[in-house]
Amino acid sequence: MTNLDHVLDVRETAVLAVHLDADFVETLEETFDRRGWKINLSTFDAYLSAERRPALGALKSAVCIVFVDFDSNAAEAVETVRYLSQMLSGGVSVVAVANELKSETVLSAMRAGCSEVVKREASSSEMLETIERLRGSWSSTPAATTSQGAVIAFFGAKGGTGTTTLAVHLATSLVRRHQKRVLLIDHHPELGHVCVYLGLDGTRCHFQEVVRNVGRLDSELLRGFVARHASGLEVLSSPDLCGGEKPVEAHAVSRTLEFLSTEYDFVILDCATATEEYNVPVIESSSMLYLVASPDVGSVRNLSRYVDALSHGDQASDKVKVVMNRSSSTYAIEIPQIEQAIKLPVSIKISSAYPELVRAGNLGEPMSPDANTEVTNQFVKWANTLVGISSEVAVPKKNKKVFGMLNLLKA
């Protein structure tokens, strides 16, 4: 194994082709295939800049090579090179591509920060020689770092626990109270309710479509997908038809979430059943997993099972936080009993406000965090906790003992 083989084997290799034709990209793929090197190839039809940000989050730990067309627009090519070099903190090798190796083109490319200049018609063998010359910088270049927001996933212990309602109200509280950039994703395979509860048309903003386009995803393309609520919250929906949607690949979901976390302060996902296979990349990518339950026997029984399932993974177990919705409802099982049954503390308690929240969902307008009701104050306190602000909201205890129910949880 050569030194270059060792570098490629140890660190993931990302290859970006910017404003280059299909023939050149094909030669690139052939070059790496000849040596058996695995690459993560992304192509961008347009030049890149701070206004048109690419999916750099997925490249933060990668050996990265960028090939940029210097013929179509030299000024925008230079801007692309400088932007990528700055964003990847030096963890990138840039190769300029031109029809002819004119002295002015070579000089402009080198001044911008390119390591090499190759002809557009270069053969696979010539391309391989160029890549070989870059190997020293790859082995000594530190991994790039990119600032990232928090990825938070919501899962319901069973249907009807109010998971979507809580995700919607937490997201809007973060936007309205703290002016945070928040993206709310409906990660149900079909017929999710996020856009319904926000009064938005979700037919043109499917999360699955963003995932399928992750290879060319940048900030400008993303803007064309998201729906925007009047509060400033941005949303990606689930398909609103039964069946017909092809499943997306897990690695594409992971790459998409990594990019989205560089665009937003918070990325919140409203997910279907926690143990479904399509949720695996979400669980792995999330910094926090909220398990939502209500204080009844069926919900708490399911909650206990989900806690056990997620606790089998070392990474997931530290992320799990339990949310108890409708904690003040009549005949609710008391919180200490629930904590004893699930062997985990309840982190968030939301009082029962069923009529108000149902009305908000029917109107397509979440309750305002300025309403100063018991439940809205609890959402504000929750949002404050996520942004690192301490606030105390007094919540009266209304729980009543329900004798005999705890034994049912052990069944």
SEMAR-326829 format. One record per atom (N, C-alpha, C, CB): residue in three letters; x, y, z. Coordinates in steps of 0.2 Angstrom, whole numbers, plus 5000, padded with zeros to 4 digits. Glycine has a CB too. Layout:
% residues N
ALAXYZ...
***
This chain:
% residues 411
MET500449945000MET500050005000MET500450065000MET499550005006THR500350114995THR500750174995THR500550225000THR500750204988ASN500950275001ASN500750325006ASN500050355004ASN501250385006LEU499950364998LEU499350394996LEU498750344997LEU499350414988ASP498850284996ASP498350234997ASP498150235004ASP498550164995HIS498650245009HIS498550245016HIS498150305018HIS499250245020VAL498250365015VAL497850425016VAL497150415014VAL498150485013LEU497050385008LEU496350375006LEU495950325010LEU496350364999ASP496350275013ASP496050225016ASP495850245023ASP496550165017VAL496250295026VAL496150315033VAL495550375033VAL496750345036ARG495650415028ARG495150475029ARG494650475023ARG495550545029GLU494050495024GLU493550495018GLU493850545013GLU492850515021THR493750535007THR493950575001THR493350604998THR494450544996ALA493250674998ALA492750704995ALA493050744989ALA492350754999VAL492650734983VAL492850764977VAL492250814974VAL493050714971LEU492450874973LEU491950924971LEU492150944964LEU491850984975ALA491650944959ALA491750964952ALA491251024951ALA491550914947VAL491551084950VAL491251154950VAL491151174943VAL491551204955HIS490551184940HIS490451214933HIS490851174928HIS490651284933LEU490851104929LEU491251064924LEU490751014920LEU491751024927ASP490951004914ASP490450964910ASP490450884912ASP490650964903ALA490050844909ALA489950774911ALA490550734909ALA489350754908ASP490850754903ASP491450714901ASP492050724906ASP491650744894PHE492150784908PHE492650794913PHE492550754919PHE492850864915VAL491950754922VAL491750714928VAL491850644927VAL490950734930GLU491650614921GLU491750544920GLU492450524920GLU491450534913THR492950574917THR493650554918THR493850554925THR494050614914LEU493650604929LEU493750604936LEU493550534939LEU493450654940GLU492950514938GLU492750444941GLU493150394939GLU492050434939GLU493350394932GLU493750334930GLU494450334933GLU493850344922THR494750394934THR495350404937THR495350364944THR495550474938PHE494950384948PHE494850354955PHE494750284955PHE494350394959ASP494250264950ASP494050194950ASP494650144948ASP493550184944ARG495150174944ARG495750134941ARG496150114947ARG496150174936ARG496150154952ARG496550144958ARG496150114964ARG496950204961GLY495550104963GLY495150074968GLY494950114974GLY495450014970TRP495050184973TRP494950234978TRP494150254979TRP495350294977LYS493950244985LYS493250264986LYS493150344987LYS492950224991ILE492750374983ILE492650444984ILE491950464985ILE492950484978ASN491850524988ASN491150554988ASN491150614984ASN490950574996LEU490850604978LEU490850654972LEU490250694972LEU490850614965SER490350764972SER489750804972SER489850854966SER489650854978THR489350864962THR489450914956THR489050974957THR489250874950PHE489251034955PHE488851094956PHE488951124949PHE489151144961ASP488351144946ASP488251174940ASP488451244940ASP487551164937ALA488451274945ALA488551354946ALA489151364950ALA487951394949TYR489551414950TYR490051434954TYR489851444961TYR490451494952LEU490251444966LEU490051444973LEU490351514976LEU490351384977SER489951534982SER490151594985SER489851594992SER489951654981ALA489951644996ALA489551655002ALA488851655001ALA489851715006GLU488551684995GLU487851684994GLU487551624991GLU487751744989ARG488051584989ARG487751514986ARG488251464989ARG487851514978ARG488051444995ARG488451405000ARG488251324998ARG488351415007PRO488851284997PRO488751214995PRO488651175002PRO489251194991ALA488551115001ALA488451065007ALA489151055010ALA488151005005LEU489451105013LEU490151095016LEU490151055022LEU490451155017GLY489651045026GLY489651005032GLY489850935031GLY488951015035ALA489650905026ALA489850835025ALA490550825023ALA489450805019LEU490950885022LEU491650885020LEU492150895026LEU491750925014LYS491850915032LYS492250945037LYS492750895040LYS491850965043SER492650825039SER493150785041SER493550745035SER492850735046ALA493450775029ALA493650735023ALA494350765020ALA493150735018VAL494650725017VAL495150745012VAL494750775006VAL495750685010CYS494850835004CYS494450864999CYS494850894993CYS494050925003ILE494650874987ILE494950894981ILE494350934977ILE495250844977VAL494450994975VAL493951024971VAL494251044964VAL493751094975PHE493851024959PHE494051044952PHE493651104950PHE494050984947VAL493951154948VAL493551214946VAL493651234939VAL493651274951ASP493151254935ASP493151274928ASP493451354928ASP492551274924PHE493951364925PHE494251434925PHE494151464918PHE494951434926ASP493751434914ASP493651464907ASP493051504906ASP493651404902SER492451484909SER491851514908SER491751584911SER491251474911ASN492051584918ASN492051654921ASN492651654926ASN491351664925ALA493151674924ALA493751674929ALA493651714935ALA494351704925ALA493351764935ALA493151804942ALA492751764947ALA492851864940GLU492251724944GLU491851684949GLU492251624951GLU491151664945ALA492651594946ALA493051544948ALA493551554954ALA493451514942VAL493851614953VAL494351644959VAL493951644965VAL494651704957GLU493351674965GLU492951684971GLU492751614974GLU492251724969THR492651564970THR492451494972THR493051474976THR492251454966VAL493651474973VAL494251454976VAL494351484983VAL494851464971ARG494351544983ARG494451584989ARG493951564994ARG494451654988TYR493251564992TYR492751544997TYR492851475000TYR492051544994LEU493051424996LEU493051354998LEU493751355003LEU493151304992SER494251385001SER494851385005SER494751415012SER495451425001GLN494351465012GLN494151495019GLN493751455023GLN493851565017MET493251425020MET492751385023MET492951325026MET492151375019LEU493451295022LEU493751225024LEU494351235028LEU493851185018SER494551295030SER495151315034SER495751275031SER494951285041GLY495851275025GLY496451255022GLY496451175021GLY497051265027GLY495951145023GLY495851075022GLY495651055015GLY495451045027VAL495851085010VAL495651075003VAL496251084998VAL495051115001SER496251044993SER496651054987SER496251074981SER497150984986VAL496451124978VAL495951154973VAL496351144966VAL495751224974VAL496051114961VAL496351114954VAL495951154949VAL496351034952ALA496351194946ALA495951234941ALA495951194934ALA496351304940VAL495451204931VAL495351164924VAL495251214919VAL494751114925ALA495651214913ALA495551254908ALA495651224901ALA496051314909ASN495451254896ASN495551224889ASN496251224887ASN495151254884GLU496651284889GLU497351294887GLU497651314893GLU497451334881LEU498251294894LEU498651314900LEU499051384899LEU499151264902LYS498651434898LYS498951494896LYS499251524903LYS498451544893SER499751564902SER500151594908SER499751634912SER500751634905GLU499251674909GLU498851714913GLU498351674917GLU498451764909THR498051624914THR497651574918THR497951544924THR497351524913VAL498551514922VAL498951484928VAL499151534933VAL499651454925LEU499351594932LEU499451644937LEU498851664941LEU499751704933SER498251674938SER497651684941SER497451634946SER497151704936ALA497551574943ALA497351514947ALA497751504954ALA497351444943MET498451514953MET498951504958MET498851564963MET499651504955ARG498651624961ARG498551674966ARG497951664970ARG498551744962ALA497451634967ALA496851624970ALA496951564976ALA496251604965GLY497451524975GLY497551474980GLY497451404977GLY497051474985CYS497451394970CYS497451324967CYS498151294968CYS497251334960SER498151224969SER498751194969SER499051164963SER498651134974GLU498551154958GLU498751124951GLU498251154946GLU498651054951VAL498451154940VAL498051174934VAL498151114929VAL498351244931VAL497551094927VAL497551034922VAL497151064916VAL497250974925LYS497251024910LYS496851044904LYS496251004904LYS497251014898ARG495751034901ARG495051004901ARG495050934898ARG494551044898GLU495450924893GLU495450864889GLU496050814892GLU495650874882ALA496250824898ALA496750784901ALA496450704901ALA496950804908SER496950664900SER496750594900SER496650564908SER497250544896SER496450504909SER496450484915SER497150474918SER496050414915SER497650454914SER498250444917SER498550514919SER498750414911GLU498450564915GLU498750634916GLU498350654923GLU498550684911MET497750644924MET497350664930MET497650624936MET496650644929LEU497850564935LEU498150524940LEU498850554943LEU498250454938GLU499250574938GLU499850614939GLU499750674944GLU500250624933THR499250714942THR499050774946THR498850754953THR498450814942ILE498450704954ILE498250684960ILE498850654964ILE497650634960GLU499250624961GLU499850594965GLU500250654968GLU500250554960ARG500350704964ARG500750764966ARG500450794972ARG500750814960LEU499750784973LEU499450824979LEU499450784985LEU498750834977ARG499750724985ARG499650674991ARG500050704997ARG499950604989GLY500550734996GLY500950765002GLY500550815006GLY501550795000SER500150855003SER499750905006SER499150865010SER499450955001TRP498850815007TRP498350775010TRP498550745017TRP498050725005SER499150715017SER499350685023SER499450735028SER499950645021SER499650795027SER499850845032SER499250895033SER500450875030THR498750895029THR498250945030THR497750925036THR497850955024PRO497650975041PRO497150955046PRO496450955043PRO497251005052ALA496050915046ALA495350915044ALA494950985045ALA494950865048ALA494551005041ALA494251075041ALA493651065046ALA493951095034THR493551125049THR492951125054THR492451175052THR493251145061THR491851165053THR491251205051THR490751215057THR490851175045SER490551275058SER490051285064SER489451245062SER489951355065GLN489151215067GLN488551175066GLN488051195071GLN488651105066GLY487351195069GLY486851195074GLY486651135077GLY486251235070ALA486151135081ALA485851065084ALA485351035080ALA485651085091VAL485450965080VAL484950925076VAL484550895082VAL485250875071ILE483850905082ILE483450875087ILE482850835084ILE483150935092ALA482750775086ALA482250735084ALA481750715089ALA482550665081PHE481050725087PHE480550705091PHE480250635089PHE479950765090PHE480050595093PHE479750535092PHE479150525097PHE480250475093GLY478650495095GLY478050485099GLY478050415102GLY477450505096ALA477850405108ALA477850335111ALA477250295107ALA477750335118LYS476750335105LYS476150305101LYS475750365098LYS475750265106GLY475350345094GLY474950395090GLY474550435095GLY474550365085GLY474450495094GLY474050535098GLY474350565104GLY473450495100THR474950565105THR475350595111THR475450665110THR475950555112GLY475350695104GLY475450765103GLY476150785101GLY475350805109THR476550735098THR477250745096THR477350805091THR477550685093THR476950805086THR476950855081THR476750925083THR476450835075THR476250925088THR476050985091THR476651015095THR475450975095LEU476950975099LEU477550995103LEU478151025099LEU477750945108ALA478250985093ALA478851005089ALA478751075086ALA478950955084VAL478051085083VAL477851145080VAL477951205085VAL477151135077HIS477651195091HIS477651245096HIS478351265099HIS477251235102LEU478851215100LEU479551225102LEU479851265096LEU479851155103ALA479751245090ALA480151275084ALA479951345084ALA479951235078THR479251365084THR479051435084THR479251475090THR478251435083SER479351445095SER479551485101SER480251505100SER479451435108LEU480651455098LEU481351475096LEU481451525092LEU481751405094VAL481051535087VAL481051585082VAL480751645084VAL480651565075ARG480251645088ARG479851705090ARG480251735096ARG479151695091ARG480451695101ARG480751725107ARG481451735106ARG480651675112HIS481851695102HIS482551705102HIS482851725095HIS482851645104GLN482351735090GLN482651755083GLN483151705081GLN482851825083LYS483051635082LYS483451585080LYS483251565073LYS483551525084ARG483751545069ARG483551515062ARG483451445063ARG484251525057VAL482851425062VAL482551355064VAL482251325057VAL482051355069LEU482451265056LEU482151225051LEU481751165054LEU482651195046LEU481151155053LEU480651105055LEU480551055049LEU480051135058ILE480750995050ILE480650945045ILE480150895047ILE481350905044ASP479750875043ASP479250825044ASP479550755041ASP478550835040HIS479750715045HIS480150655043HIS479650595043HIS480750645048HIS479050605042HIS478550545041HIS478650525034HIS477850565043PRO478550455033PRO478650435026PRO478050465021PRO478650365026GLU477550475024GLU476950505020GLU476450535025GLU476650455016LEU476050585023LEU475450615027LEU475650635034LEU474950565027GLY476250675034GLY476350705041GLY475950765041GLY477150725041HIS475950795047HIS475450855049HIS475850915050HIS475050835055VAL476450925050VAL476850985051VAL476551045047VAL477550975050CYS476451035041CYS476251095037CYS475451105038CYS476351075029VAL475151055040VAL474451065041VAL474351105048VAL474050995043TYR474751095053TYR474651135059TYR474951205058TYR475051095065LEU475351215053LEU475651285052LEU475251315046LEU476351275050GLY474751285044GLY474351325038GLY474751335032GLY474051385041LEU475251285030LEU475651295025LEU475451245019LEU476351295027ASP475651265013ASP475551215007ASP476251175007ASP475351255001GLY476251115009GLY476851075009GLY476951035002GLY476851035014THR476651044997THR476651004991THR477351014987THR476051014986ARG477651064988ARG478251084984ARG478851084989ARG478151144981CYS478851064995CYS479451064999CYS479551005003CYS479351125005HIS479650944999HIS479750885003HIS480450875005HIS479550824998PHE480550855011PHE481250835013PHE481550785009PHE481150815021GLN481150735007GLN481450675003GLN481750704996GLN480950625001GLU481450754993GLU481750784987GLU482450814989GLU481250834984VAL482450854994VAL483050884996VAL483650824997VAL483050925003VAL483450775000VAL483950715001VAL484150694994VAL483650665006ARG483650684990ARG483850654983ARG484350694979ARG483250634979ASN484350764981ASN484750814977ASN485350834982ASN484350874976VAL485550794987VAL486150814991VAL486750824987VAL486150764997GLY486850784982GLY487450784978GLY487550854975GLY487450734973ARG487050894974ARG487150964971ARG486851014976ARG486750964964LEU486750994982LEU486351044987LEU486851094989LEU486151004993ASP486551154988ASP486851214991ASP486351264994ASP487351254986SER486551324997SER486051365000SER485551394995SER486451425003GLU485751404989GLU485251434984GLU484751374982GLU485651454978LEU484951314981LEU484451264980LEU484051254985LEU484851194978LEU484251254992LEU483851244997LEU483351294998LEU484351245004ARG483451354996ARG482951404997ARG482351394992ARG483251474995GLY482451354987GLY481951344982GLY481451284985GLY482251324976PHE481751244990PHE481351194993PHE480951214999PHE481751134994VAL481151255003VAL480851265010VAL480251305009VAL481351295015ALA479751295014ALA479151335014ALA479351385020ALA478551295015ARG479051435020ARG479151485026ARG478451505029ARG479451555023HIS478451505036HIS477951525040HIS477951595042HIS477851485046ALA477451625043ALA477451705045ALA477951715051ALA476751725046SER478051675055SER478451685061SER479151685059SER478351625066GLY479351665053GLY480051655051GLY480351585051GLY480451695056LEU479951535054LEU480051465054LEU480151445047LEU479651425058GLU480651405045GLU480651365038GLU480551295039GLU481351385035VAL480151265034VAL479951195035VAL480051155028VAL479151205036LEU480151095030LEU480151045024LEU479650995026LEU480951015023SER479250975021SER478650935023SER478750855021SER478050955019SER478350815023SER478250745020SER477850745014SER478050695026PRO477850685010PRO477350685005PRO476650685007PRO477550615001ASP476250715004ASP475550725006ASP475050675002ASP475250795005LEU475350624999LEU474950564996LEU475150504999LEU475150574988CYS474650454998CYS474750385000CYS475150344995CYS474150355002GLY475750324997GLY476150274993GLY476450314987GLY475750224990GLY476950274983GLY477250304977GLY477950334978GLY476750354974GLU478050354985GLU478750384986GLU479250324987GLU478750424992LYS479850334983LYS480350284984LYS480750304990LYS480850284978PRO481050254994PRO481350265000PRO482050304998PRO481550205004VAL482350345003VAL482950375002VAL483450345005VAL482950455004GLU484150345003GLU484650315006GLU484850345012GLU485250305001ALA485050305017ALA485250325024ALA485850375023ALA485450265028HIS486350355019HIS486950405019HIS486750465016HIS487550365015ALA486250475012ALA486050535009ALA485750575014ALA485650525003VAL485350545019VAL484950575024VAL485550605029VAL484550535028SER486050575030SER486550595035SER486950655032SER487050535036ARG487050655026ARG487450705022ARG486950765022ARG487650685015THR486350755021THR485850815021THR485850845027THR485150795018LEU485750815033LEU485650835039LEU486250875042LEU485450785045GLU486850845039GLU487450885041GLU487550955038GLU488050835039PHE487350955031PHE487351015028PHE486851065031PHE487151005021LEU486251045033LEU485651085035LEU485951115042LEU485051045036SER486251075046SER486551095053SER487051155052SER486851045056THR487351165046THR487751225045THR487351285043THR488351205040GLU486751275041GLU486351325038GLU485851355044GLU485951305032TYR485751315049TYR485251335054TYR485551325061TYR484551295053ASP485251365066ASP485451355073ASP485151295076ASP485151415077PHE484551275073PHE484151215075PHE483851185070PHE483651235081VAL483951115069VAL483551075064VAL483151025068VAL484051045059ILE482551035068ILE482050995072ILE481650945067ILE481551035076LEU481650885069LEU481350835065LEU480750805069LEU481850775063ASP480150805066ASP479550765068ASP479550695065ASP478950805067CYS479750645069CYS479750585066CYS479250535067CYS480450555068ALA479150485063ALA478650425065ALA478950375070ALA478450385058THR478750315070THR478950275075THR479750265076THR478650205073ALA479950265082ALA480750275083ALA481150225080ALA480850285090THR480850155080THR481250105078THR481250085070THR481050045082GLU480950125066GLU480850115059GLU481550125056GLU480350165056GLU481750085051GLU482450085048GLU482650155046GLU482450035043TYR482150195043TYR482350255040TYR482450315045TYR481750285035ASN482350295051ASN482550345056ASN483250335059ASN482050335062VAL483550275057VAL484250265059VAL484750325058VAL484550205056PRO484750355052PRO485250405051PRO485050465055PRO485250425044VAL484450475056VAL484150535060VAL484450525067VAL483450545060ILE484350465070ILE484550455077ILE485350465078ILE484350385079GLU485650445073GLU486450445073GLU486650525072GLU486750405067SER486250565068SER486450625067SER486250675072SER486150655060SER485750655076SER485450705081SER485850715087SER484750675083SER485850775090SER486150785096SER485750775102SER486450855097MET485050775101MET484550755106MET483950725103MET484350825109LEU483750675107LEU483150635105LEU482550645110LEU483250555104TYR482050675108TYR481450685113TYR480950625112TYR481150755112LEU480850585117LEU480350535117LEU479750565120LEU480550475120VAL479150575116VAL478550605119VAL478050555121VAL478250655114ALA477750555127ALA477250515129ALA476750555133ALA477550455134SER476150525134SER475650555139SER475550505145SER474950555135PRO475350525150PRO475350495156PRO474750435157PRO475350535162ASP474750395152ASP474250345152ASP474650275151ASP473650345147VAL474250215153VAL474650155153VAL474950135147VAL474150105156GLY474550145141GLY474750115135GLY475350155132GLY474250125130SER475350225133SER475850265131SER476550255135SER475650345132VAL476450245142VAL477050235146VAL477350165145VAL476850245153ARG476950115143ARG477150045142ARG477650055135ARG476549995141ASN477350085130ASN477750095124ASN478350135125ASN477350125119LEU478350185129LEU478950225131LEU479450185134LEU478750285136SER479250145139SER479750105142SER480150055137SER479450055147ARG479750035132ARG480049985127ARG480550025123ARG479549955123TYR480350085121TYR480750125116TYR481450155120TYR480350195114VAL481350165126VAL481950185130VAL482450125131VAL481750205138ASP482150065132ASP482550015132ASP482949995125ASP482149945134ALA482550005120ALA482849995113ALA483350045111ALA482249995108LEU483250105113LEU483750165111LEU484350155116LEU483450225111SER484250135122SER484850135127SER485350075125SER484550115134HIS485150035120HIS485649985118HIS486250015114HIS485249925114GLY486150065111GLY486650105108GLY486950155112GLY486450135101ASP487650145113ASP487950195118ASP487850265116ASP488750175118GLN487850285110GLN487850355108GLN487150375109GLN488050365100ALA486650335107ALA485950355108ALA485650365115ALA485450305104SER485950325119SER485750325126SER485850395130SER486050275130ASP486350425128ASP486550495131ASP486150545128ASP487250505130LYS485850535122LYS485450585119LYS484650585121LYS485450575112VAL484450535124VAL483750525125VAL483450565131VAL483550445126LYS482950605129LYS482650645134LYS481850635134LYS482750725133VAL481550625139VAL480850605140VAL480450665141VAL480650555145VAL479950675136VAL479450735137VAL478750705139VAL479450775130MET478450725144MET477850705146MET477250755144MET477750685154ASN476850745139ASN476350785137ASN475750775141ASN476250785130ARG475350825142ARG474650825146ARG474850795153ARG474150775142SER475350815156SER475550795163SER475050815168SER476250815164SER474650865167SER474150885172SER473450855171SER474150955173SER473350815166SER472750785165SER472450745171SER472750745158THR471750745171THR471450705176THR471550635176THR470650725176TYR471750605182TYR471850535182TYR472550515179TYR471350495179ALA472950565178ALA473650545175ALA474050505180ALA473950615173ILE474450465177ILE474950425181ILE475450485184ILE475250365178GLU475650475190GLU476150525193GLU476850515190GLU476150525200ILE477150575189ILE477850575186ILE478350525190ILE478150645186PRO478350525196PRO478850475200PRO478650405198PRO478750485207GLN478050385197GLN477850315195GLN478150305188GLN477150305195ILE478050355184ILE478250345177ILE479050335177ILE478050405172GLU479350375180GLU480150375180GLU480350315183GLU480350435185GLN480050285188GLN480250215191GLN480150165186GLN479750205197ALA479550165182ALA479450115177ALA479950115171ALA478750125174ILE480150175169ILE480550185163ILE481350185165ILE480350245159LYS481450195171LYS482150205174LYS482550265170LYS482550135172LEU482150315169LEU482450375166LEU482050435169LEU482450375159PRO482350495170PRO481950555173PRO481550585167PRO482450605175VAL481050615169VAL480650655164VAL480950725163VAL479850655166SER481150745158SER481550805157SER481050865156SER482050795151ILE480550855152ILE480050905150ILE479350885152ILE480150925143LYS479050935155LYS478350915157LYS477850975154LYS478150915165ILE477350955150ILE476951005147ILE476250985149ILE476950995139SER475951045152SER475251035155SER474751015150SER475051095159SER474150995152SER473650985147SER473251045145SER473050935151ALA473251055139ALA472951115136ALA472651095129ALA473451175135TYR472251035130TYR472051005124TYR471551055119TYR471650945125PRO471051085122PRO470651125118PRO471051185114PRO470151155122GLU471451215118GLU471851275115GLU472351245109GLU472251305120LEU472651185110LEU473151165105LEU472751135099LEU473551115108VAL472151105100VAL471751075095VAL471551135091VAL471151035097ARG471351185094ARG471051245090ARG471651275086ARG470851305095ALA472251285089ALA472851315086ALA472951265079ALA473451315090GLY472951205080GLY473051155074GLY472551165069GLY473151085077ASN471951175071ASN471351175066ASN471451245062ASN470751175070LEU471651295066LEU471751365062LEU472451365058LEU471751415068GLY472851315060GLY473551325056GLY473951375059GLY473451335049GLU473851395065GLU474251455068GLU474451435075GLU473851515068PRO475051415077PRO475251395084PRO475151455089PRO476051385084MET475051435095MET474951485100MET475551525101MET474751445107SER475451585102SER476051635103SER476351625109SER475751705102PRO477051625109PRO477451625116PRO477251685120PRO478151615114ASP476951735118ASP476851795122ASP476151785125ASP476851855117ALA475751735124ALA475151725127ALA475051725134ALA474751665124ASN475651705137ASN475751705144ASN475251655148ASN475651775147THR475151595145THR474751545148THR475151495151THR474251515143GLU474951445155GLU475351395158GLU475751355152GLU474851355162VAL475351335147VAL475751295142VAL476151335138VAL475151255138THR476051395136THR476451435132THR477151455136THR476151495129ASN477051465142ASN477651475147ASN478051415147ASN477351495154GLN477751355147GLN478151295147GLN478551285141GLN477751235148PHE478251305135PHE478651305129PHE479251355129PHE478151315123VAL479051415131VAL479651465132VAL480151445136VAL479351535135LYS480051415142LYS480551385146LYS480951335143LYS480251355153TRP480651295139TRP480951235135TRP481451265130TRP480451195132ALA481151315127ALA481651355122ALA482251385125ALA481251405118ASN482051425131ASN482651455134ASN483151405136ASN482351485141THR482951345138THR483451295140THR483851275134THR483051235143LEU483651265129LEU483951255123LEU484451305121LEU483551235117VAL484351365122VAL484751425120VAL485251445126VAL484451485117GLY485151405131GLY485551425137GLY485351475141GLY486251435135ILE484751495142ILE484451545146ILE484051515151ILE484051605142SER484151535158SER483851505163SER483151545164SER484251505170SER482651515165SER481951545167SER481551495171SER481651565160GLU481251525176GLU480751485180GLU480051495179GLU480951485187VAL479651445177VAL478951455176VAL478551415181VAL478751445169ALA478151445186ALA477851405191ALA477251365187ALA477551445196VAL477251305188VAL476651255186VAL476351225191VAL476951205180PRO475751235193PRO475351195198PRO475351125197PRO474651225199LYS475351085202LYS475351015202LYS474650995202LYS475750975207LYS474350955197LYS473650935197LYS473650855197LYS473350965191ASN474150825197ASN474150755196ASN473850715202ASN474850725195LYS473450665200LYS473150625205LYS473350555205LYS472350625204LYS473450525211LYS473650455211LYS473150405207LYS473750425218VAL473450365204VAL473050305200VAL473250245203VAL473050315193PHE472950215208PHE473250155211PHE473150095206PHE472850145218GLY473650055206GLY473549995202GLY473849995195GLY472849965202MET473950055193MET474150065186MET474850045185MET474050135183LEU475250055190LEU476050045189LEU476149975188LEU476350065195ASN475749925191ASN475849855190ASN475649835183ASN475349815195LEU475249875180LEU475049855173LEU475649875168LEU474449895170LEU476049925170LEU476649945166LEU477149885165LEU476950005168LYS477149845170LYS477649785170LYS477449725166LYS477749765177ALA476849735163ALA476549675160ALA476949665153ALA475849685158
***
